[in-house]
Amino acid sequence: MSQGFQFQQFYVRHDRCAMKVGTDGVLLGALATGGKKVLDIGTGTGLCALMLAQRCTDAIITAIDIDKDACLQAAENVSESPFDGRIEVIHASLEDFSKTADSQYDAIISNPPYFEEELACPDNQRDKARHTTSLPFSSLIEYSKSLLTDDGTLTLMLPTNALARIEEECAYASMFIVRKIYIRTTEKKVPKRVVIYIRKQD
């Protein structure tokens, strides 16, 4: 298995992370709304944070993850990149982080856990990264709303079969999905992924 991937201006190692570098993360990093102050929830390898730093040259990015090994790997990837001074990696759950955050963000990005009813994975680290028990959709939307500026955007990468659940939680929290990008593996296949953009205002 590859130990990492070379991007335009940085290299990402993923040997200690439960979730490896994959198409979902690369697409999210490329399609997410950026800003001057960005929060990456569940940063994993730090890939999306690094891609945002590369795309948005004035962005200051906070990258959080509940998994200690992932944070260590993300911090290592960041320290070896040209963006070390603009990305801070923090080992914390979203709930704990929201209690200490001293300001709001004009962009939040996340490729959140999305399995709700499927069988748990025997690998506990991977299970935490994949299943919503570690970050329920309701909590993700609730805390993101409190951390977003009034005109900020939350960008999520999800399987299309999780879209209805997110729409329910957005409606409950008075948040608005303002854009969707459906992703197909080939032209004739049904979309399996969707990137959604959520704001406080319609």
Disulfide bonds with the S-S distance in Angstrom:
none
